[in-house]
Amino acid sequence: MNHEAAMEYLVNSFGQGRKKGMDAVLAALAALDNPQEKIKIIHVAGTNGKGSFCAMMGNILEEAGYRVGSFTSPHMEKFNERFTINGEMISDEDFARHLSKIAEISGQMYEDGDGFSYFELLTMLAFCYFYEQAVDFLLLEVGIGGRNDCTNVIKNPILSAIMAIGFDHMDILGDNLSDIAREKGGIIKKKCPVVLYDDVPLVYNIFKEIAADNNAKVYSSSNISLNGYKIGLIGEHQRKNAQTVVAAINVLRDLGFSVDDAHIYNGLEKTRHMGRMEIMGENPTIILEGAHNLQGAEAAAYNMQNLFVDKEITVIMGMMADKEFDKIVNVLAGSAKCVVFTKPFYDHRAADPKDLAACLTKDDRDVYIENDCTKAYETAKKITSADGVILVTGSLYLVGDIRTYIKRDCGLSQQ
């Protein structure tokens, strides 16, 4: 199949495919000669910070001369962003070629056409592509949770990393931190070192218990000093993410991989991450921040309050309907003078902007509702002074749509 046919097959997997589970994925991978067993994998879980970890880790390892694959989600503007090697996206041709092989195997296993799920297909494609490309490391980001996530078919990663834990996907993972932590901790493997974002004692202790049961050595990020390092990513929370990254690099050093302090310094300083406190314009300042759960919203609000003191802030907000938007809306609105509620073009799961607006508890600000997110952006520009700030937030899908619009229609060249 060509790229267009491959994308159609993938999109159809939303409606026709069903999650088959790890045994089925392993059977398909066996037919593909088990590429996942032939790659050095760093497995990354967590509610927030996975993408930032992969971005910083990838840059440091690239600085050290390694060929680094990254499998992350979701994408911001182009689907191929989910599969990168040293920042370069998979080609349309490679994407179609690998998905064709997987589709053929799926057809043999499930003749009724009820094949693998969307994310199962992507995960298998990632293993095939990165093995073929002979990467030195694969940064493998969990989709949802960890224990039952199809990325967890891997048996022997060289390192696991678990980032900040909060409340998200509670219909799947549980409605309390203990249950969520046990799901995330399911990526911890026997005798495989694990690096932990040290934040909540309850969560940390659960991870330590799981690690002890698996004879896995635990490395905490809390004792990592960042003195002398510059963090390219904006926000106080990124310093804690960077501590976890440096802890992971130290584990790789202990395992015999060569990474100098200069590589860490340059990698951290150069790292940029689309849609995470990303500055996309000036006069007014335009910030893109895909805060899509309560923990992420609190971090975003804290950063905005501390970085833009006494600035007039306009918030453009859109969210998915399955998020806790009744709690998140007021956090993200913060001290904004104006809020423009909208939704992304991918509105299959999007919350109605009117429902978001109804959650506001303060009535002393200007509120606008615009279903078209590009018109929402134009509205925000009209009502925000040149020395003000526009924050686009609430959904990575929304951030991606507006990022594309800014680049295409406003002449900006940021990548």
C-alpha positions in Angstrom: 0.0 0.0 0.0 1.1 3.6 -0.6 1.1 6.3 2.2 -2.5 7.4 1.5 -3.7 3.8 1.7 -1.7 3.2 4.8 -3.2 6.2 6.6 -6.7 5.1 5.5 -6.0 1.6 7.0 -4.8 3.2 10.2 -7.8 5.5 10.5 -10.1 2.6 9.9 -8.5 0.7 12.8 -10.4 3.1 15.1 -13.7 1.7 14.0 -12.8 -1.8 12.8 -9.8 -2.7 15.0 -10.1 -4.0 18.5 -7.5 -4.2 21.2 -6.2 -7.7 21.0 -3.9 -7.7 24.0 -0.3 -8.6 24.6 -0.4 -12.2 23.6 -1.8 -11.3 20.2 0.8 -8.5 19.7 3.6 -10.8 20.7 2.3 -13.4 18.1 2.4 -10.8 15.4 5.8 -9.6 16.4 7.1 -13.2 16.4 5.9 -13.4 12.7 8.0 -10.2 12.2 11.0 -11.9 13.8 10.7 -10.1 17.1 12.3 -6.8 16.4 11.5 -5.5 19.9 14.0 -8.0 21.4 16.9 -6.6 19.3 16.8 -3.0 20.3 18.2 -1.3 23.5 15.0 0.2 24.9 14.5 2.9 27.5 10.8 2.5 28.6 9.1 5.7 29.8 5.8 5.9 31.8 4.1 8.7 33.8 1.1 11.0 33.7 3.1 14.0 32.8 6.7 14.6 31.6 7.2 11.6 29.3 7.6 13.7 26.2 9.9 16.2 27.9 12.0 13.3 29.2 12.3 11.8 25.7 13.2 15.2 24.2 15.9 15.9 26.7 17.2 12.3 26.8 17.3 12.1 23.1 19.2 15.3 22.7 21.8 14.4 25.2 22.4 11.0 23.7 22.6 12.5 20.2 25.2 15.0 21.5 27.1 11.9 22.7 27.1 10.5 19.2 24.3 8.0 19.5 21.6 7.2 17.0 18.4 7.6 19.0 14.9 6.6 18.0 11.8 8.0 19.8 8.3 6.7 19.7 6.0 9.2 21.3 2.4 10.4 21.2 0.3 12.2 20.3 1.7 14.1 17.3 1.4 17.8 17.0 1.1 18.6 13.3 2.2 15.6 11.2 1.6 12.0 12.1 5.2 11.1 11.3 6.3 13.0 14.4 5.6 10.0 16.4 8.6 8.1 14.9 11.8 10.1 14.9 15.6 9.3 14.7 17.7 12.1 16.1 14.8 14.5 15.4 14.1 13.3 11.8 10.7 11.9 11.2 9.9 8.6 9.5 9.4 9.0 5.8 6.0 8.4 4.3 7.4 5.5 2.3 8.9 3.8 5.3 5.7 4.3 7.2 3.6 2.7 4.5 6.0 -0.1 3.9 6.1 -1.3 7.5 2.4 -0.9 8.1 1.8 -3.0 4.9 3.7 -5.9 6.5 1.9 -5.6 9.7 -1.5 -5.4 7.9 -0.7 -8.5 6.0 0.0 -10.4 9.2 -3.1 -9.0 10.9 -5.1 -10.2 7.9 -3.7 -13.7 8.3 -4.5 -13.7 12.0 -7.9 -12.1 11.8 -9.6 -13.0 8.5 -12.9 -11.3 9.5 -11.1 -8.0 9.2 -11.4 -7.2 12.9 -7.7 -6.5 13.2 -5.4 -4.8 15.7 -6.2 -1.5 17.4 -4.7 1.8 16.3 -2.1 1.9 19.0 -1.1 -1.7 18.7 -0.4 -1.1 15.0 1.7 1.9 15.8 3.7 0.1 18.5 4.5 -2.8 16.2 5.4 -0.4 13.4 7.8 1.4 15.8 9.6 -1.8 16.7 10.0 -2.8 13.0 11.1 0.6 11.9 13.6 1.3 14.6 15.2 -2.1 14.4 15.6 -1.8 10.6 17.2 1.6 11.2 19.7 0.2 13.6 19.2 2.8 16.3 21.5 2.7 19.3 18.6 3.4 21.7 14.8 3.5 21.4 13.0 5.9 23.8 9.7 4.1 24.1 6.8 6.1 25.5 3.9 4.3 27.1 0.5 5.0 25.6 -1.8 4.7 28.6 -0.8 3.4 32.1 2.0 0.8 31.8 1.1 -2.6 33.0 -1.4 -3.4 30.3 -0.1 -1.0 27.7 1.0 -2.8 24.5 4.5 -1.2 24.7 4.9 -3.4 27.7 5.4 -6.5 25.5 9.1 -5.8 25.8 10.9 -8.2 28.1 14.4 -6.7 28.6 14.6 -2.9 28.4 18.0 -1.5 29.5 16.3 1.1 31.7 12.8 2.1 32.8 11.9 5.7 33.8 8.6 6.7 35.5 7.8 10.4 35.5 5.3 12.5 37.5 2.1 10.7 38.5 -1.3 12.4 38.6 -4.9 11.9 37.6 -5.7 11.0 34.0 -7.4 8.2 32.2 -9.1 7.2 35.5 -11.7 5.1 33.8 -8.9 2.8 32.8 -6.2 3.2 35.5 -8.3 3.8 38.7 -9.5 6.9 40.6 -6.7 7.1 43.2 -3.0 7.6 43.2 -2.2 4.1 44.6 -4.1 2.3 41.8 -2.7 4.6 39.1 0.9 4.1 40.5 0.5 0.3 40.4 -0.6 0.5 36.7 2.4 2.8 35.8 4.8 0.7 37.9 3.9 -2.3 35.7 6.7 -1.4 33.3 9.3 -2.2 36.0 11.1 -5.4 34.9 13.2 -8.0 36.7 16.7 -6.8 37.3 16.1 -3.7 35.1 17.2 -0.4 36.7 14.4 2.1 37.2 14.7 5.9 37.5 11.9 7.6 39.4 10.7 11.2 39.4 10.7 11.7 43.1 7.7 13.7 44.1 4.8 12.1 46.0 6.0 9.7 48.9 3.0 7.4 48.5 3.7 6.9 44.8 7.4 6.6 45.3 7.0 3.9 47.9 4.7 1.9 45.7 7.3 1.9 43.0 10.0 0.9 45.4 7.8 -2.1 46.5 7.3 -3.2 42.9 11.0 -2.7 42.2 12.0 -4.8 45.2 9.7 -7.6 44.0 11.5 -7.6 40.7 15.0 -7.2 42.1 15.2 -3.9 40.2 17.6 -1.2 41.4 15.9 2.1 42.1 17.5 5.5 41.3 15.9 8.7 42.6 16.0 12.0 40.9 15.8 13.9 44.2 19.6 14.0 44.8 20.6 15.1 41.3 22.1 18.6 41.1 21.6 20.8 38.1 24.1 23.4 39.2 25.9 24.6 36.1 23.3 23.3 33.6 20.9 25.5 31.6 17.5 24.0 30.8 16.2 24.9 27.4 12.6 23.9 28.2 10.6 26.6 30.0 9.0 26.1 33.4 10.0 25.1 36.9 8.5 21.6 36.4 11.1 21.1 33.6 13.9 21.3 36.2 12.5 18.2 38.0 12.1 16.5 34.6 15.7 17.3 33.8 16.8 15.9 37.2 15.2 12.6 36.2 16.9 12.7 32.8 20.3 13.3 34.4 19.7 10.4 36.8 18.9 8.2 33.8 22.1 9.3 32.0 24.1 8.4 35.2 22.5 4.9 35.0 23.6 4.5 31.4 27.1 5.6 32.4 27.1 2.9 35.0 26.1 0.4 32.3 29.2 1.4 30.3 27.8 3.9 27.8 29.9 7.0 27.1 28.2 10.3 27.9 30.3 13.3 29.0 29.2 16.2 31.1 29.5 18.5 28.0 27.0 16.3 26.2 24.5 16.7 29.1 25.0 20.4 29.2 24.6 20.9 25.5 21.7 18.5 25.2 19.7 20.1 28.0 20.3 23.6 26.8 19.4 22.8 23.2 16.2 20.9 23.9 12.9 22.4 22.6 9.6 20.6 22.8 6.6 21.5 20.6 3.6 22.6 22.5 5.2 22.6 25.9 5.5 26.2 27.1 6.6 26.9 23.6 7.0 30.6 22.5 5.5 30.9 19.0 5.4 34.7 18.5 5.8 38.2 19.9 3.7 41.3 20.2 1.8 39.8 21.8 3.8 36.9 23.2 2.2 33.6 22.1 2.6 30.6 24.3 1.6 27.0 23.4 1.1 24.6 26.3 -0.7 21.4 25.9 -1.8 21.0 29.6 -4.5 18.4 29.3 -4.9 17.1 32.9 -5.2 18.7 36.3 -1.5 18.2 37.2 -0.3 19.7 33.9 -2.8 22.6 34.3 -1.5 23.4 37.7 2.1 23.5 36.4 1.1 25.7 33.5 -0.8 28.1 35.7 2.2 28.3 38.1 4.6 29.0 35.2 2.3 31.7 33.7 1.9 33.5 37.0 5.6 33.5 37.6 6.9 34.2 34.1 4.4 36.9 33.1 3.8 39.0 36.2 1.6 42.0 35.6 1.0 41.0 32.0 -2.5 41.0 30.4 -3.2 37.3 29.6 -5.7 36.0 27.1 -6.3 32.2 27.3 -7.5 30.2 24.3 -8.8 26.9 25.7 -10.2 23.7 24.2 -10.4 20.3 25.8 -11.4 16.7 25.2 -14.8 15.7 26.7 -13.2 12.8 28.7 -11.0 15.0 30.7 -11.8 16.6 34.1 -12.5 19.9 32.5 -14.9 21.0 35.3 -11.8 21.1 37.5 -9.2 22.1 34.9 -11.0 25.1 33.3 -10.6 27.4 36.3 -7.0 26.4 36.9 -6.0 27.2 33.3 -8.1 30.4 33.2 -6.1 31.6 36.3 -5.8 35.3 36.3 -6.5 35.7 32.6 -8.4 38.9 31.7 -10.0 37.1 28.7 -10.8 33.5 27.9 -11.7 32.3 24.4 -13.2 28.8 24.4 -13.0 26.7 21.3 -12.3 23.1 20.1 -9.7 21.4 17.9 -10.6 20.4 14.3 -10.4 16.8 15.6 -13.7 17.2 17.5 -14.7 13.5 17.8 -13.9 13.6 21.5 -13.9 17.4 22.0 -15.9 19.1 24.7 -18.4 21.7 23.6 -16.9 25.2 24.2 -20.1 26.2 25.8 -19.8 23.4 28.4 -16.2 24.6 29.1 -17.4 28.2 29.6 -20.1 27.1 32.0 -17.5 25.8 34.3 -16.0 29.2 35.0 -16.6 30.3 38.6 -15.4 33.9 38.2 -17.6 36.3 36.2 -15.2 39.3 36.1 -13.5 38.4 32.8 -14.4 38.6 29.2 -15.5 35.3 27.7 -15.7 34.4 24.0 -17.0 31.2 22.4 -15.7 30.3 18.9 -16.0 26.8 17.5 -13.4 27.3 14.8 -10.1 27.3 16.6 -8.4 29.5 13.9 -11.1 32.2 14.4 -10.6 31.8 18.2 -6.9 32.6 17.6 -7.8 35.7 15.5 -10.2 36.8 18.2 -7.5 36.5 20.8 -5.1 38.6 18.8 -7.7 41.4 18.4 -8.5 41.6 22.1 -4.9 41.3 23.4 -2.5 44.2 23.5 0.9 44.1 21.9 2.6 43.7 25.3 0.2 41.1 26.5 0.3 37.3 26.3 -1.8 34.7 24.6 -1.8 31.2 26.0 -3.1 28.4 23.9 -3.8 25.4 26.1 -6.1 22.5 27.3 -5.5 20.0 24.5 -2.5 19.0 22.5 -4.8 18.6 19.5 -5.9 22.2 19.8 -2.2 23.3 20.3 -1.2 21.4 17.1 -4.0 23.0 15.1 -3.2 26.5 16.1 0.5 25.9 15.8 0.0 24.8 12.2 -2.2 27.8 11.5 0.4 30.2 12.9 3.2 28.8 10.8 1.1 28.6 7.6 -0.8 31.8 7.7 1.3 34.1 9.8 4.7 33.5 8.2 6.5 32.0 11.2 9.2 29.5 10.6 9.5 27.7 13.9 9.6 23.9 13.7 
